[in-house]
Amino acid sequence: MKSKLLAALLICFSLQLYAAPQPGDRAPDFTIESWLRNGPLRISRPAGIQTDIYYAVVFWGTWSKQSTDLFPFLSYLHKKFNTRGLLIVAISQEKTGVIEKFLEKQGEIEFTVAADRDGITSAAFLDVDSIPTGFIVESTKGEIMWKGDLSDMGRVFDKILSGDFDIEEQKKISAFRKELMLAMQSGSDSQMAEKCENILRIDKRDPSAIRCMLMLFEEKKEPAKALEFIEKMIVGDPDNSSLYFIKAELMPDSGKDTASINSFIREFRERFSKDHAVMNNLANVLVETEGPPGEALKAAEMAVKNISGRDDALTQALYCTTLAKVYCYLGQPGFAEIFQQKAVLLLKGKKGYKEALGKLEFYKSVSTASKDLKMIEVPEFEQFPETKHIPAELEKSSPVAP
C-alpha cells in the first residue's frame, strides 16, 4: 500500500499536468472579477516600458495554509525582483470579502492580488483546482517560461536574469513529469526513480523530483538510503542549503550518533555563515528540534551580524526575535529580553508589533523569576546599540509564550 505522502504527490502531479498549459505554451490573459491590490494588469509589456517584463502568476487560497504561509515569501520576491522586471500576481477564486479579510491582516502588500470568483483565469491556467502553483510568463510573446513549486521561483528568475535559463530544458522536464505521473499510477518504484533521475540530470534542484525520491525511500523505510541520496546531491550541489536542512533531519533516523550530527551542524553553519536568511532558519530549526544550543546561538548571532542597510525593519526584527528565542532556549531570559526589545522598537507601527510586544513581556516575566541564573556575556552588535530602558508606551501587554 502506497503512503499518504506518495498518494498526495500523485494527486499533485495529476492535477497540474493534464490540460494545464506547460512551458512553451502561450499564457491565457487575465479575466478577473476584482483587482484587490495594485491592479489591473494584462499579460503584455506595459506601455512605455522598454525593458523585459515577466509575470509571476500565483494561484492560492486563504483556506490553504501552504498558500497563506507563502505571502511573506511573495513579499520578499517582490522586494528583490520588482525593480528588475518581475510583477507578481496572486490570484484566488474565493469571495472578495474572504480575501480582503485575510489581506487586512497582512499589512501593506506591494504586489498584485486579484479575486477570480468566476474561476475563468484559474481554469485557463490550471483547468483544475490545484494550489498553490506558480507560473513565470514572458510579457512580449505571452509565453509560459516556467511552471512549478513556488519555493523555487526565486532561483528560476535569477537564472532568467542571468541568461542561464533554457526553456527547452523546461519542456523536457514537463515531459518527464508526465512520465513520472504515469509511473506513479502504475506503482512502479523503479520507473518513478528513473524519471526523477532524468529530471534531476536537467535540473539538480528540482524540488518535486527530490521530494519524490525521498518519499520512495520513506515508503520502503530506508532512511539510510535517503541520507545517501541527499549526501550525493550535496556533493553535486554543495551550495544548496535546502539539502543540508534535509540531511540534518535524516541523520537521527539513519542511526547517526550525536557527535556526528553536531559535527555536521557545525559544518552547515560555517558553510552558510554569510547567508543571514539561512542562519536565521537554522537557528529556529535547532531550537524547535532541541539541537545543539551553541550552534543555535552562533547561527542566530550570524543572522543579526549580517544584517545590512538593505534589510527592512521586518527582516531585522525577525532576526532579533530569533536571537531572543535562542537566548531563552539557553536559559538566559535577560538577554532574550534585550533582543526582543530591539524587535519591538523596529516593529512599532507595523505588522507583528503586538505579537512582538507579548513576547517581550513574557521574557521580562521569566527574567524576573530567574535572577539566580548564571549569566553569560551578551555580544554587542553595531546595528543595534544597547537600549537600557523600555519606553513607557511599550509597557502595556500581558505575557504570552513566544
N, C-alpha and C positions, 0 to 999 in steps of 0.2 A: 504493500500500500504506500502510495506516494505521500510525502509530508505535506502539511498545510502550506508551508512556505513555498514548496515547489509548485503546488497547485495554484497558489496566488500568483507566482511568476508566470505560469502558463496563461492564466486569465489576462494578466497584464499584456503579454505578448499578443495574444489572440485579439484583444480589443484594439490594440494600437496598429496592427498590421493589415487587417482586412479592410479594404475600401478606403482607408485613410490615405491622403496624399503623402508621397515619400520624397526624399531629396531628389532634386532634378525636376519635379513637377511644378507647375505654376500654382501659386498660392491663391486661394479664394480671397476676394476682398471682404472687408468688414461690412456686415449688415447688423447694426447694433440698435437695440431699443433705447438705451440710455447711456450716455457717456458721463460717468460719475466723477472722474478726476482727469484733468489735463487732456481733454478730447475736444472735438472729434479728430480722428486720423483716418487716412486711407493708405493702402499699400501702394505707395508711389513716392517718388522723390519729392519732398516739399518744394514748392515754388521758391525760386531764388537761392536755393542751396546747391552748390556745385560739388560738394564732397559726397563720398559714398555714404548712404544711409542704410541701416539694417534694422529690421523689426524683430524683437524677441516677443513672440506671441505665446502667452502662458495661459493655460486653462486650469482653473482652480475652483474650489467651493469652500464656503465657510464651515461646512459640516465635516470637511476632511482635515484632520489635524496635520497631516503631512503637507497639505496645501497651505494652511494658515501659518505653520511654522516657517514657511519659506519667505514670508513677506519681508522680514529683516534682511534676508539674503538678496531679495529683489532690490531693496533699497541700496544695498551695498553695490550690486551690479550697476545700478543707475548712477551712483556717485562715481564709480570707477570708469564707466564707459560712455556716459551720456555725451560728454564733450568730444568723444571720438567716433560718434555716429550711431550709437545704439539707442533705439527707442523701445522701451518696454511697454507692452500692452497686456494687462492681466484681465482675463475675461471669465465671468461666472454666469451660469444660467439661472441663478436664483433671483428672487424678487428684489427690486431696488431697495426696499426698506430693510431687508435682511442684510444685504451687502453694506448699506450705509451704517447700520448699527455696528457692524464689525469694523468698518473703516474709521469710525469716530474714536475707537479705542487705540488706533494705530498712530495717532498724532499726524504730523504733516507727511503727506505722500506726494512725492515729486514725479512719479511715473504715472502712466495712464491706466485707469481702471474703468471697466465697462460692464454693463448688465446686458446679457444676451438672453432675455427672458423667453423669447420665441425659439431659441436654440438654433437659429439659422446658421450663424457663423460657426458655432460649435459642431454642428452636424457636417458642415462643409469641410472643416479641418479634420474632425475625428470620426464622424459617422456613428460613433457610439459614445457613451458617457465614460470616458477613461481619463481620470485626472489624478494627480497633476501631470501634465505633459507640456513640453515646450518645443517651439519651432524657432529657427532663425531664418528670416526671409530677406532677400536682397531686394532693394526698392526699385531699381531701374527696370529689371525684367519681371519682377514679382516672383522670382524663383525661390523655392524652398531649398535652402542650403544644408540644413541640419534639422534633425528631429531626435529627441531623446530625453535623458534624465536631466532634470533642471540643475542638479548639483554639478553637472559637467558643462553647463552653459558658458561660464566664465572662461574656462580653459579653451573651449572651442572658439569663442570670439577672439581670444588672444591669438589663436592660430590664423584666423581670418585676417586680422590686422597685420600680422607679420608676413602674410603671404604664404604660409605653410599649409593652409587648408586646401584639401583636394576633394572636390565634390564627387569625382569619380570613385574615390575610396568610400565616400558615404553611400553611394549607390550600391557598392559591393557589400558593405556592412548591412544595409537594408535587406538585400537578397539573402544574406547568411542568416539574418534574424528570422526571416520567414521559414528558412530551412530548420532553424533551431526550434521554432514553434511546432513544426510538423514532427520533429524528433521527440519533443515533449509529449505530444499527443500519442505517439506510438509507444512511449515508455522506454525508449532505447537510451540507456545511460551512455553507452559508448558513442552513439551518434550525437547526443547532446554535447558531450565533451569535445568531440571533433569539431562541431560547429562553433562552440565557444573559442576553441583554439584558432579557428580560421579568423574569427572576428578580432581576437587579441593580436594576431600577427599583423593586422592592418592598424589597429588602434589598441596599444597595450594598456590604455587606461579606460577602456570601455566599461562603465560600471555594471551594465546589465550582464555582460559575459562573465565578469569577475563574480558577481552575485550568484549566477547560475552554477559556476564551478564550485563555489563554497557550499551551495545547497546540495549539490551532488555528494560532496564529502560528508555533509551533515546527515543526509539520508542514509548513508552507509555506515554512519557512526565511526568515521575515520578522521578524528581531529588531527592526528599526526600527519596524515597526507595533506590535509587542508593547510597545515602550517608549512609543510614542504613546498606546496604550491605557492603560497604567499612569499616565502623566502626566495623562491626562484623569480617571482615577479619583482621583488625588491632589487635583486641583482641586475635585472634588465631595466629597472626604472627607479634608481636609488633616490631620486628627488621627489617621489610621490609620497607625501606624508600620510595619505589615507591608508596605504599599505602597512605603514608602521602601526597605526592605530589597530588595524585588523590583526596584525601579528601579536600585539600586546594582549588582545582579547583571546586569541587562540592558545597562547603559551600555557596557561594553567591547565586547560583541558587536555593538553598534549603531554602532560606529565613533567613539564619543566619545573625545576626547583626554584625556590625564591631567589637565590643568588643569581641564577641565570636570567630570571625575569627582571630583577633590579638592574643588572648589568645592561640588558637591552634597553630598558627605560632611560638609563643614563646616555647610552649611545644615541637614542632617539632625540633626547633633549639637546644634546650637543650638536647634532647634525642640523637641527632646525632652529637653533637658538636665536637667529636673527629674524625669524618669521613670527611676529607678535601674535597673529591670529592662531597659529598652530600651538604656540606656547600657552596661550590662554586656554585653548581647548584641552591640551594635555593636562594642565593643572586641574581643571574641572573634572576630567575623567579620573585622575588619580585620587582626588578627594572622594568622588562618588563610589569608586571601587576599593577604597581603603588601601591605595597603593603607597609606595614609599614616601613618607612625609617630606623628607629632604628634597627629593626630586620635584615634588609638587610645589614646594616653596621656590626652588630655583626657577622652575618654568614660569610661575606667576610673576616673579621678580623680573625675568627677562621680558615678559609681555609688557610690563609697565615701563621698563627702561628703554624699550624700543619704540615707545610712543613718540610720534613726531608732530610737528605743527599741522601736517596734512590730515591728521586724525580728528574727527569731530568729537564733540563733547560726549555723545552717547557711547562712542567706542572707548574713549578714555575712562568714562565712568564704569563701563563693563569690566575693563581690566582691573580697575581699583576694587570693584566688588569681588572679583575672583580672588585677588590677593587677600582681601579681608576674610573671605571664606577659608582660604588656606591657613591663615593665622589662627582662626577659630579651630580648625582641624588640628593644628599643632598645640592647642591648649593655651593660646595667647590671645584672649579676647580683647585685651587692652590695645594691642596692635591692630586687631581686626577693627576695633572702633575707629582708630586713626584713619585707616584707608577707606572705610565705609563713609566716614565723614567727608572725605575728599570726593567720593562718588556722589554724595548728596549735594554738595556745593556745585558740582558740574551739571547735575540734572535739574537744578532749580528752574521751575517754569517749563519743564519738558516732560515728555512721556517717561514713566518709570520713577518719577520723583517720590510718590507716596510709598511705593514698594521699597525703594532705597532707604527712605526715612524709617520705615518699620524695621528694616534690618539693622540700621544704626542703633535704634533704641534697644533692640534685642542684644546686640553686642555690649551696649552700655550696661544693661542689667546683668549680663553674665560676668562682665568685667568687675562690676561692683561686688559680686558674690565670690570672686576668685582672686582677691588681692594677695592671697598667700602663695599663688603660683610662682614658680621660678621664672624670672624674666630673661629674655634674650635680647640682644641688641637689634633694634629695628633700623633697617637701612634708610638712607635719605635719597630721594630722587629729585633731580633738578627740575623735573616737570611739575612737581607738587611740593612747594615749600611747606614746611611743617606748620600746621594750624593748631594752636594750643587750646582755643576755645570754640565751642559750637555756638553760632549766632542764636539769639533768643528765638527767632522765628522757626528754628529747627527743633525746638524743644517740645513740640506737641505731637505725640504719637504714642500708640500702645505697642508694647513689644510683640513681635511675631517671629517665628522661627525663620531663618533665612532659607 
